[in-house]
Amino acid sequence: MTYVKFGPAGRPVDYKGNANMACSYIRSIGLDAYEYQATYGVKISEKSALELKEDSKKSDVMVSMHAPYYVNLSSNKDDVVERSIQRLVQAASASEWMGAYRTVFHPGFYTTYTHEEAMERCKKSITLIQEELESQGVKDYNLAPETTGKKSQLGSLDEVIEICRSFDHVEPTVDFAHVHARNNGCIKERDDYSRIFQKLEDELGLKTLHSHFTSIEYTDKGERKHHTLMEEDYGPPLEPLMEVVAENGWNITLICETPLRDRDALVMKGIYEGISGEDKTL
């Protein structure tokens, strides 16, 4: 049976409790996914992570983790790469504790490298990460490189697919807003979304996708700022995505990254239900 799940990137706007108990709240407001944010470092203890896992199981909420934002696996500075490797090892270990089914990360920046050189440096780093995870006995992990929003970043859709094709335990995170922003507003209608799904299926054999969505402002350099869904001046369009999701039969987790992350996740869910005719009331 296929699933379509919606949830916030990080602590819900109106939630005042501990992060390890957020899943109960998320379920209570009608959502069923949660992306724990380790934005400035993996600071959660094993005890708290295990509590989060237990709460997610009781609440039937799908958990993912976003690794620290300053991970850069393709840096031209060896010490930056070394620290990034350790941060991702820490994130994957904590993901196993909390039962997160994906550990999302930004691959890096091109810096002084060509796209091909940055890619090779990133792949070498992922190899070292997997070797370290194996040596530590971490087995239940899935690294999830994310499509990135700035043109200076490694992480186009094609690059993310290449990374995923090169390793086991590595599957994509497609941030539709980032794809839109780094390609000058390329997503305008449902066929644009359909092409992304078809590419993932053709090149990776996928029918399951972890994804992000927000309204986004961009410049000629790519991503600039996230906006709420009610700010209609910004794309990409939401309804065509919900139409494709309702029809394509994929297992999909949609994490909302707007400033009103849980409130807008409910908006997304409501539009999906209106299109699909599916009542996902929890």
PyMOL commands that set and color helices and strands:
alter all, ss='L'
color gray80, all
select helices_A, chain A and resi 19-28+46-59+78-98+115-135+157-165+176-182+190-204+239-248+261-276
alter helices_A, ss='H'
color red, helices_A
select strands_A, chain A and resi 4-8+33-37+62-66+103-105+108-109+143-145+153-154+173-175+208-213+215-219+222-227+251-256
alter strands_A, ss='S'
color yellow, strands_A
deselect
rebuild
show_as cartoon
